[in-house]
Amino acid sequence: MIEMIYVGLTGWGDHDQLYTDQTRATDKLSTYASFFPTVEVDSTYYAVQPHSTWQKWMDETPDNFRFIVKAYAGMTGQLQEKPPFESEAVMFQAFKESLHPVMESGKLAMVLCQYPPWFDCTKENVQTLRQMRAYLDGLPVAVEFRHQSWYEEHYRQKTIQFLSEHQFIHSVCDEPQAGVGSIPIVPIATTKEKTLIRLHGRNRAGWRKETAGANWRKVRYLYDYNLEEIDQWIEYAEQLHAQSEDIYVIFNNNSGGHASGNARTYMERANLSYEGLAPKQLSLFSEEER
């Protein structure tokens, strides 16, 4: 058993397979935490969350549960309007201060800064990353690129070196290979402490708005991993675990509701189990449901 590979999903509200008809919306996080030891919080991308919300989430999860917190959209240049803060520095400070409850509880795995497809490898954007690192000083920060230029042959090693020098956690992704707005699999750790794996699926036709059409956002993550692909990512996680102590594996392929089932299969095939989860865990599912 590999004890330092933590498997989870993006968010906890939309994974219907985990809940019964009687599960209240207010109970979903505590129920989710009986299946998985970690979760990626997406609501922080849309708004800086108040302390009261964070404290509620801390109360609903066990001591060894961990949160991957997606950075607010304004912090990664993905708001169409001006962020509702006096300045960039104030925005980052507000986000950082909002995390005090999760930091004090010891449940913060990392902050995830996912940059958009137009954030390419330029001198200006490298400086943006340096400034972000300074703003979030003291926090574990993962960086995910969505522009292929960062991993082109003449930049790849420099990108990895830069992430390592600035103690950025590398977000290793599985996603469709659909041009410059997608990145290849690069299973290299940049910190000895943590590495993040995010599995977006391989729906090439749905990845880009140009090919998917009006329903682009609804179908982008429509994908069901087969056993061969899951085993491949178990191997990648093991490779990364030789480089980095803790590996976080997040399934984001939920357009068709496949994430929870794929994650459950991943855990079973990797022989992963976790202490401190509620008794329901995997035994809730019968063979027929699988």
N, C-alpha and C positions, 0 to 999 in steps of 0.2 A: 504493500500500500504506500502510495506517495502522499505524505501527510500535509505537504505545503502547497498543494494545488487546490485553489478554492474556486468552485464553480457557481455561477449565478446567472441572472437575467437582467435585462434592462427594465427597470421599473417593476412594480408588483401588482399593479391594478388590472392589467389586461390579460393575464394568463389564466383564462377560465378553467383550464384543466386542473388547476390546483385547488379549486374551490367548489364547495357544494352550493346548491341553490339557497341554502340557509346562511351562507357566509355573508355577514354584513360588510359593507364597504369599509367600516372602521376597523374590522378585524383582519383585513387582507394582509397587512404587513406582518402581523404576528403569525398568521397561518403560513405565509410565504417563508418566514424564518424557521419554520419547522421542516422545510425541504432543503433550503440552501443556506450556506454560511455567509453569503455576500450578495449585494445588489448594487446596480448602477442607478443612481438617482437622476432622473431626467428633468424633474420639475425645476431644479436649480438652473437649468439652461434658460428657462422662460422668465424666471424672476428670482431675485435674492430672497431666500426664505427666512422668516422671522425665527427668533430663538424658541418661541412657543411651539412652532411646528417641529423643529429639530428635537426639542425635548420630548415631545410626544413620540417621535420615532425612536428615540433612545429608550423610552419606557416600554415600547412594544417589542423590543428585540433583546435576545440574550447577550450576556457579557462578551462572548467571543464572536459576535456578528460584526461584519465590516461593511462600510459604505464607500463606494466609489462615487464621488460627487462631480457631476458634469459642470464645467465652468459656465457661468452666465454668458449668454450669447454676445452681449456687448463687449465682453472681455476678449473674445476671439474674432471680433469684427463681423458679426453675422446679423446685426440689427439693421433694418432698412431705415429706421428713424434714429434720431439722436438718443443715446441712453439717458434715462432720467436721473442723472447725477451731475454735480457741478463740474466735475473733471474726471479724467481717466483715473487719477490717483484715488479720488474719493470713491469711485466705483469699485476698484479693487479692494480698497480698505473695507468697504461695506460688506463685500462678499466674504472677505477673510474673517471679519468680526462675526458674521452670521454663523460661522462654523464652530464657534466656541463650544457649544454643547457637545457636538460630536467629537471634537478634539479632546475635551476634558474627560469624556467617557472612554477614550482610547479606541473608539470604533471607526476612526477615519483611516481608510486604506490609502486613499489618494484623491487628489483633484485631477480630473481629466480635462485637458484643454484640447478639444478637437477643432482643428482649423479647417476652413472651407476649401472647396476645390480650386478656388482662384488664389489661394495663398501659396504661391510658388516659391522656389528657392532663389531668393534675391538677397542682396546685401541689406536692403531695407527691412525685409521680413526676418532676417536673422537678428537684426537689432530689435525688432518687435519682441522676439522670443527672449532676448536678454533682458528687456525691460519687464516683461511678464514675470520672469524668474525673480527679478528684484522685488517686484510688488508682492509676490507670493513667497517671499523668503521665509524659511522655516517650515514650509509645508511640503509634503511629498507630492510632486506634480508629474503627471503623465502627459506626453505630447503625442497627438495623432495627426498625421498629415493626410490630406486627400488629393494632393497634387503629385504626380509621378516624378516631377523634376528632383525632388529630394532624394530619390533613390536611383537616379540615372547613374551610369557607370562612373562618370567623372565627379559625382557629388556624393555617392553613397557612403564611402568611408568617412568623408568629412562630416556628413550629417550624423553618423553614429558617434564619431569623436566629439562633435559639438554637444550632443545630448548627454554623453558621458561626462564631459568636463563640467557641465552645468547641473549635474545630478538630476537630469530629467529621466523619468521612467519611460521606457520605450513602449508604445502601443503597437503591438504586432497584430496585423489585421489579415483577415480572410475576406475578400470581397471580389466582385466581378472584375475581370481585367477588361476595362471598357474605355481605354484611352487615357489621356493625361489626367482626367478627374478620378483616377483610381490608382492604388499603389500595390506593388507586388508583396508577396510574403517574404519578410526579412526577419528570420528567427534569431535575432541577436539581442541580448540583454545589454542595457547601458548603465544599470546600477546593480550592485551585488544584493541589494535588499529586496527589490520587487520588479516584476515585469507584468505587463498587462497584455492579454490576448482578447481581441474583440472579433467575434464571428458574425459577419453581416450577411452571410449567404452568398450565392453565386448567380443571382438572377441578372444576367448581363442585359437582357432586353429591358428590364425595369429600372436599371441603375441610373440612367440618365433621362432627364426630362425630354430630350429630343427624340428618344426612341420609345419611351413609355407613355407619353401623352399626358392628358389632363389628370389621370389617376396616378401619376408618378409617385407621389409621397405614400400612397396607400399600398402600392405593389413593390416598392423598392426593395423591401426586405422579405419578399415572398420566396421562401426557399426551405426545403426539407433536406437536411444533411443525411446522406446514406451512411451505412456502417463503415465502408472503406474510408470515407472522408472524415468521419469521427475518429477512427483509429489513427488516421494521419495526424490529426490535431492532438491526439494523446501523445504521439511520438514527438511532435514539436514541443509540447509542454514539458516533456521529460528532458529534451535537449536544453530548453531554457532553464529548467530547474537545476541543471548542472552549472549554470552561469549565475543564477539569481535565486535567493532563498525562497521567496514567496512568489507564486505564479497565480494570477487571477484570470480566470477564463469566463468571459461574458458572452452569452448568446443573445444576439440582437436580431435574429431572423424571425420576427414575430408578425409580419404582415398577414400570414396565414395561420398563426397560432402554433407554429412548430417549435418555438424556442424552448419551452419547458420540457417537452418530450425529448428533444435532442439533448438537452442538458442532463436529463435523467439517464438517458442511454449512455452518455459520455461518462457519468459518474459510475455507472454499473460496469462498463467495459474497462475503465481505469481502476476499478476496485477501490474507489474512494468512499470513505465514510468520515463523519465529523462528530466530535464530541460536543455536547451542549445543545444539540437540536432537540426540539420537542419529539415525543415518541412517534408521532404520526409519520414523519419523514417518508422514506420510500415504500415502507410496508403498506401504506394506504392503497397502493395501486396493485391490483390483481394481475395475473398473467393475461387475462382477457382484455384488460384495458391497455396493455402494452401492444 
